Amino acid sequence: MALTRTRLTWLMYAATAAWASFVYLLGPSTPLLAEDFSLDPQQAGLYGTALAVGIVSGGLVSGRLTSRLGRPATFRMGLLLLGAGVAVLFGAPTYPVSLLAVWLAGMGGALVLNSSTATLSDLHGADSAAAITEANAIAAWIGAVSPLVLGAVLAAGVGWRGAVAVCLVLALAAFVVSLRGAGTTPTASHDRPRPVAVGRGLRTRRFVVTCVALFAAVGSEFAVNFWGATVLREVTSDARATSAMSAVVIGLAIGRTVGAWVSTRVDTHPLMVGGFATAGAGFAVFWTSSGLATAVVGLLLVGLGLSTLFPFVLDRVVANAGGQADRGLAVGSLVLGSAIAVAPFALGALAAVMPVRQAFLLVPALLAAGLLAVLASRPEHAPARADAPDDVSDSPAPPR
């Protein structure tokens, strides 16, 4: 039974949420994994590396799988791999097995993210940025709730494996629903189609600088999330520093929720420029703060600024892929995984030779590079929202 356009959109949202539940639970669960497997900090840090390598692995095979099997089959394979990785982690008896599980889940998550993003782009035409942003808004709210879920299962005496089981249920539920959509062919919005330069391939300046913008946006987000608490410890206790980092995730969730609505009415280009600028201003407030309250305000601004950058830049990857959305998103996965692996590591390497607050200046350097890349990556004949038809009743906005 084929799924309707609205239900297929919600399936993409649910799959993105399942992937996000794993990503956002892995971080706070890492100290618990380290305790269970008697790991030192360096060994525990390899969970993030395994996740990044998994995402890169998914990017390497995503385009080929989509060409051979089709996007729906690749999407379901991604959900199966994600579910399999989570299931292996749930029952992992040893540290090496748990690393393998995280890698497998990362690979499946990359396939899910690529397939769902391309499908949303096809389904919603010129409104694809809103749909992709809305999917990531849901993911961000999942991220805000995930530590609470972990705390609840720990309070119940279940342990971190109970939280992992929640991710498994979400992934398998999305897979079961996807089976109903076998044979469903996404239909683009005909009254507001996406303008693309078909046939120009991926070896164009605009596509390359779009990937630079994607690296900068993702790298900045993960560098802040990985190292922000370390900077905060200079002005407050460890417990408060860790809790204060939720301001970034809350900013991401609020920004993406609002951004999904705004992007249907305003061209995303100035929103991306404003996003990098807002994140830079928030970083300045955070970096120069001498008290916790001011630092939290800065982190909230950083989250708000970064919030729409990932979905909007990902949408631009599709726009600048020359009509080869799946191949473009496969490259995007390589960039995404590389940013997750490289940016926090580079900041850590700098922190080994200088004070961490000085090393943190890597973040505004990334933001500046991202801003310049966005300015250089605007597609030719970019659609102007102000000129869009008033009557779009035949092409409903993404469901809310």
C-alpha positions as CSV (number, residue, x, y, z in Angstrom):
1,M,0.0,0.0,0.0
2,A,1.6,3.3,-1.1
3,L,1.8,6.1,1.4
4,T,0.3,9.5,0.8
5,R,2.5,12.5,0.4
6,T,1.8,13.7,3.9
7,R,2.3,10.3,5.5
8,L,5.6,9.8,3.5
9,T,6.7,13.2,4.8
10,W,6.0,12.1,8.4
11,L,7.8,8.9,7.8
12,M,10.9,10.8,6.8
13,Y,10.5,12.9,10.0
14,A,10.2,9.8,12.1
15,A,13.2,8.2,10.6
16,T,15.3,11.4,11.2
17,A,14.0,11.4,14.8
18,A,15.1,7.8,15.3
19,W,18.6,8.6,14.1
20,A,18.7,11.7,16.2
21,S,17.7,9.7,19.3
22,F,20.8,7.6,18.9
23,V,23.2,10.5,18.2
24,Y,21.9,12.6,21.2
25,L,21.9,9.7,23.6
26,L,25.4,8.4,22.7
27,G,27.1,11.5,24.1
28,P,25.6,11.5,27.7
29,S,25.8,7.6,27.7
30,T,29.5,7.5,26.9
31,P,30.6,7.9,30.6
32,L,28.3,5.1,31.5
33,L,29.7,2.9,28.7
34,A,33.2,3.8,30.0
35,E,32.3,2.7,33.5
36,D,30.7,-0.6,32.3
37,F,33.6,-1.5,30.1
38,S,36.4,0.0,32.4
39,L,37.6,2.4,29.8
40,D,40.1,5.3,30.1
41,P,39.0,8.7,28.6
42,Q,40.9,8.1,25.4
43,Q,39.2,4.8,24.8
44,A,35.8,6.3,25.6
45,G,36.5,9.1,23.1
46,L,36.7,6.5,20.3
47,Y,32.9,6.2,20.4
48,G,32.6,9.6,18.7
49,T,35.2,8.6,16.2
50,A,33.4,5.3,15.5
51,L,30.2,7.3,14.9
52,A,32.0,9.7,12.5
53,V,33.6,6.8,10.6
54,G,30.2,5.2,10.3
55,I,28.7,8.3,8.8
56,V,31.6,8.5,6.3
57,S,31.2,4.8,5.4
58,G,27.5,5.5,4.8
59,G,28.4,8.4,2.5
60,L,30.8,6.3,0.5
61,V,28.2,3.7,-0.4
62,S,25.0,5.8,-0.3
63,G,25.2,7.0,-4.0
64,R,26.0,3.6,-5.4
65,L,23.3,1.8,-3.3
66,T,20.7,4.4,-4.5
67,S,21.7,3.9,-8.1
68,R,21.4,0.1,-7.9
69,L,18.6,-0.4,-5.5
70,G,16.6,2.8,-5.6
71,R,16.0,5.3,-2.9
72,P,13.2,3.5,-1.0
73,A,15.2,0.3,-0.7
74,T,18.3,2.3,0.4
75,F,16.2,4.1,3.0
76,R,14.9,0.8,4.4
77,M,18.4,-0.7,4.4
78,G,19.6,2.4,6.4
79,L,16.8,1.8,9.0
80,L,17.8,-1.9,9.3
81,L,21.5,-1.1,9.7
82,L,20.6,1.6,12.3
83,G,18.4,-0.8,14.2
84,A,21.0,-3.6,13.9
85,G,23.7,-1.3,15.3
86,V,21.5,-0.2,18.2
87,A,20.5,-3.8,18.9
88,V,24.2,-4.9,19.0
89,L,25.0,-2.0,21.3
90,F,22.2,-3.0,23.5
91,G,23.6,-6.5,24.0
92,A,27.3,-5.7,23.6
93,P,29.4,-7.9,25.9
94,T,32.7,-6.2,25.2
95,Y,34.2,-2.8,24.3
96,P,35.2,-3.8,20.7
97,V,31.7,-5.0,20.0
98,S,30.2,-1.8,21.3
99,L,32.5,0.2,18.9
100,L,31.5,-1.9,16.0
101,A,27.8,-1.3,16.9
102,V,28.3,2.5,17.0
103,W,30.0,2.3,13.6
104,L,27.2,0.2,12.1
105,A,24.5,2.5,13.5
106,G,26.4,5.5,12.1
107,M,26.5,4.0,8.7
108,G,22.8,3.2,8.8
109,G,22.0,6.7,10.0
110,A,23.9,8.3,7.1
111,L,21.8,6.2,4.6
112,V,18.6,7.3,6.5
113,L,19.6,10.9,6.5
114,N,20.6,11.0,2.8
115,S,17.5,9.2,1.6
116,S,15.1,11.1,3.8
117,T,16.6,14.5,2.8
118,A,16.4,13.7,-0.9
119,T,12.9,12.4,-0.5
120,L,11.8,15.5,1.3
121,S,13.4,17.6,-1.4
122,D,11.4,15.8,-4.1
123,L,8.2,15.9,-2.2
124,H,8.2,19.6,-1.4
125,G,10.0,21.3,-4.3
126,A,10.8,24.9,-3.6
127,D,9.6,24.4,0.0
128,S,12.1,21.7,0.6
129,A,14.2,23.8,3.0
130,A,11.2,24.1,5.3
131,A,10.6,20.4,5.3
132,I,14.2,19.5,5.9
133,T,14.5,22.1,8.6
134,E,11.3,20.8,10.2
135,A,12.7,17.3,10.2
136,N,15.8,18.6,11.9
137,A,13.7,20.6,14.4
138,I,12.1,17.4,15.5
139,A,15.5,15.9,15.8
140,A,16.7,18.8,17.9
141,W,13.7,18.5,20.3
142,I,14.6,14.8,20.6
143,G,18.1,15.9,21.5
144,A,16.7,18.2,24.2
145,V,14.6,15.4,25.7
146,S,17.2,12.6,25.3
147,P,19.1,13.4,28.5
148,L,15.8,13.4,30.4
149,V,15.0,9.9,29.0
150,L,18.5,8.7,30.0
151,G,18.0,10.1,33.5
152,A,14.6,8.5,33.8
153,V,15.8,5.0,32.9
154,L,18.8,5.4,35.2
155,A,16.5,6.4,38.0
156,A,14.4,3.3,37.3
157,G,17.6,1.2,37.7
158,V,17.5,0.0,34.1
159,G,20.9,1.4,33.1
160,W,22.0,2.9,29.8
161,R,20.9,-0.1,27.9
162,G,17.3,0.9,28.6
163,A,17.8,4.2,26.9
164,V,19.4,2.4,23.9
165,A,16.2,0.2,23.7
166,V,14.2,3.3,23.1
167,C,16.3,4.1,20.0
168,L,15.8,0.5,18.8
169,V,12.0,0.8,19.1
170,L,11.9,4.0,17.1
171,A,14.1,2.6,14.3
172,L,12.2,-0.6,14.0
173,A,8.8,1.2,14.1
174,A,10.0,3.5,11.2
175,F,11.1,0.4,9.3
176,V,7.8,-1.3,9.7
177,V,5.9,1.8,8.5
178,S,8.3,2.1,5.5
179,L,7.3,-1.4,4.3
180,R,3.8,0.1,3.7
181,G,5.4,2.6,1.4
182,A,6.9,0.1,-1.0
183,G,6.3,1.4,-4.5
184,T,5.7,4.9,-3.3
185,T,7.2,7.5,-5.8
186,P,7.7,11.0,-4.4
187,T,6.1,13.7,-6.5
188,A,7.6,17.1,-6.5
189,S,5.6,20.2,-6.0
190,H,4.6,21.4,-9.5
191,D,3.5,24.9,-8.7
192,R,6.7,25.8,-6.9
193,P,9.5,23.6,-8.5
194,R,13.1,23.8,-7.3
195,P,15.3,25.5,-10.0
196,V,18.5,23.4,-10.5
197,A,21.2,23.5,-13.1
198,V,20.8,19.9,-14.4
199,G,23.7,18.0,-15.9
200,R,26.6,20.1,-14.5
201,G,27.6,17.4,-12.1
202,L,29.3,17.8,-8.7
203,R,32.6,19.3,-9.8
204,T,31.5,22.9,-9.7
205,R,32.7,25.7,-7.6
206,R,29.3,26.2,-6.1
207,F,29.0,22.6,-5.0
208,V,32.5,22.6,-3.5
209,V,32.0,25.8,-1.5
210,T,28.6,24.5,-0.3
211,C,30.4,21.5,1.1
212,V,32.9,23.9,2.8
213,A,29.9,25.7,4.4
214,L,28.5,22.3,5.5
215,F,31.8,21.4,7.2
216,A,32.0,24.8,8.9
217,A,28.4,24.6,10.2
218,V,28.7,21.0,11.5
219,G,32.2,21.4,12.8
220,S,31.3,24.5,14.8
221,E,28.3,22.8,16.3
222,F,30.2,19.7,17.4
223,A,33.3,21.7,18.6
224,V,31.0,23.8,20.9
225,N,29.1,20.7,22.1
226,F,32.3,18.7,22.9
227,W,34.4,21.5,24.4
228,G,32.0,24.2,25.6
229,A,31.6,22.6,29.1
230,T,35.4,22.7,29.5
231,V,35.5,26.4,29.0
232,L,32.5,26.9,31.4
233,R,34.4,25.1,34.1
234,E,36.6,28.1,34.4
235,V,33.6,30.1,35.8
236,T,31.4,27.4,37.5
237,S,31.3,23.9,38.8
238,D,31.5,20.8,36.7
239,A,27.8,19.9,37.2
240,R,26.6,23.4,36.3
241,A,28.9,23.6,33.3
242,T,27.5,20.3,31.9
243,S,23.9,21.4,32.5
244,A,24.4,24.8,31.0
245,M,25.3,23.1,27.7
246,S,21.7,22.3,27.2
247,A,21.3,26.0,26.2
248,V,22.9,25.1,22.8
249,V,20.4,22.3,22.1
250,I,17.5,24.4,23.2
251,G,18.6,27.1,20.8
252,L,18.9,24.6,18.0
253,A,15.4,23.3,18.7
254,I,13.8,26.7,18.9
255,G,15.7,28.0,15.9
256,R,14.8,25.1,13.6
257,T,11.1,25.2,14.7
258,V,10.8,28.9,13.8
259,G,13.1,28.5,10.8
260,A,10.9,25.9,9.1
261,W,8.1,28.4,9.1
262,V,10.2,31.4,8.1
263,S,11.8,29.6,5.2
264,T,8.5,29.2,3.4
265,R,8.2,33.0,3.3
266,V,11.8,34.2,3.0
267,D,14.7,33.1,0.8
268,T,17.0,31.0,2.9
269,H,20.2,32.8,1.7
270,P,19.9,35.8,4.0
271,L,18.8,33.4,6.8
272,M,22.1,31.4,6.4
273,V,24.1,34.6,6.4
274,G,22.3,35.7,9.5
275,G,22.8,32.3,11.1
276,F,26.5,32.4,10.8
277,A,26.5,36.0,12.0
278,T,24.3,35.2,15.0
279,A,26.4,32.2,16.0
280,G,29.5,34.5,15.8
281,A,27.9,37.1,18.0
282,G,26.8,34.4,20.5
283,F,30.3,33.0,20.6
284,A,31.7,36.5,21.3
285,V,29.3,36.8,24.3
286,F,30.2,33.3,25.5
287,W,34.0,33.6,25.0
288,T,34.2,37.0,26.8
289,S,31.8,36.1,29.7
290,S,33.0,36.0,33.2
291,G,29.9,34.6,34.7
292,L,27.6,31.6,34.1
293,A,24.4,33.6,33.2
294,T,26.1,35.6,30.5
295,A,27.8,32.4,29.1
296,V,24.4,30.7,28.9
297,V,23.0,33.6,26.9
298,G,25.9,33.3,24.6
299,L,25.4,29.6,24.2
300,L,21.7,30.1,23.5
301,L,22.6,32.6,20.7
302,V,25.1,30.1,19.3
303,G,22.5,27.5,19.2
304,L,20.0,29.8,17.6
305,G,22.5,30.9,15.0
306,L,23.6,27.3,14.2
307,S,20.1,25.9,14.2
308,T,19.1,26.3,10.6
309,L,22.6,26.2,9.1
310,F,22.7,22.4,8.8
311,P,19.3,21.9,7.2
312,F,19.5,25.0,5.0
313,V,23.1,24.1,3.8
314,L,22.0,20.5,3.2
315,D,19.2,21.8,1.1
316,R,21.7,23.9,-0.8
317,V,23.8,20.8,-1.4
318,V,20.8,19.4,-3.3
319,A,20.3,22.6,-5.2
320,N,23.9,22.8,-6.3
321,A,24.3,19.1,-7.1
322,G,23.3,19.6,-10.7
323,G,20.2,17.4,-10.5
324,Q,22.1,14.5,-8.8
325,A,20.6,14.9,-5.3
326,D,21.6,11.4,-4.1
327,R,25.2,11.6,-5.2
328,G,25.4,15.1,-3.7
329,L,24.0,14.0,-0.4
330,A,26.5,11.1,-0.4
331,V,29.3,13.6,-0.6
332,G,27.5,15.6,2.1
333,S,27.7,12.6,4.4
334,L,31.5,12.4,3.9
335,V,31.7,16.1,4.8
336,L,29.4,15.6,7.8
337,G,31.4,12.7,9.2
338,S,34.7,14.5,8.6
339,A,33.5,17.6,10.4
340,I,32.3,15.5,13.4
341,A,35.7,13.7,13.5
342,V,38.1,16.6,12.7
343,A,36.7,19.7,14.3
344,P,36.5,18.5,18.0
345,F,39.8,16.7,17.5
346,A,41.6,19.8,16.1
347,L,40.3,21.9,19.0
348,G,41.5,19.3,21.4
349,A,44.9,19.2,19.7
350,L,45.1,23.0,20.1
351,A,44.1,22.8,23.7
352,A,47.0,20.5,24.3
353,V,49.5,23.3,23.4
354,M,47.5,26.4,24.6
355,P,44.8,27.3,27.1
356,V,41.4,25.9,26.0
357,R,39.8,29.3,25.8
358,Q,42.4,30.4,23.2
359,A,42.0,27.1,21.4
360,F,38.3,27.8,21.2
361,L,39.0,30.6,18.7
362,L,38.9,27.8,16.2
363,V,35.1,28.1,16.3
364,P,34.9,31.7,15.0
365,A,37.4,30.8,12.3
366,L,35.1,28.0,11.2
367,L,32.1,30.4,11.3
368,A,33.9,33.0,9.2
369,A,34.9,30.4,6.6
370,G,31.3,29.1,6.5
371,L,29.9,32.6,6.0
372,L,32.3,33.3,3.1
373,A,31.4,29.8,1.6
374,V,27.6,30.5,1.9
375,L,28.1,33.9,0.1
376,A,29.9,32.1,-2.7
377,S,27.5,29.1,-3.0
378,R,24.2,30.8,-3.8
379,P,22.7,28.9,-6.8
380,E,22.2,30.7,-10.1
381,H,18.6,31.9,-10.5
382,A,17.9,31.4,-6.7
383,P,14.2,31.5,-6.1
384,A,12.9,34.7,-4.5
385,R,10.2,33.9,-1.9
386,A,8.6,37.3,-2.4
387,D,7.7,36.4,-6.0
388,A,6.1,33.1,-5.1
389,P,2.5,32.6,-6.0
390,D,0.0,33.5,-3.4
391,D,-2.2,30.5,-4.0
392,V,-0.3,27.3,-3.2
393,S,-3.3,25.3,-2.0
394,D,-2.4,22.4,-4.2
395,S,1.0,22.1,-2.7
396,P,0.5,22.0,1.1
397,A,3.3,23.1,3.4
398,P,5.1,20.4,5.4
399,P,2.8,19.0,8.1
400,R,3.3,20.5,11.6
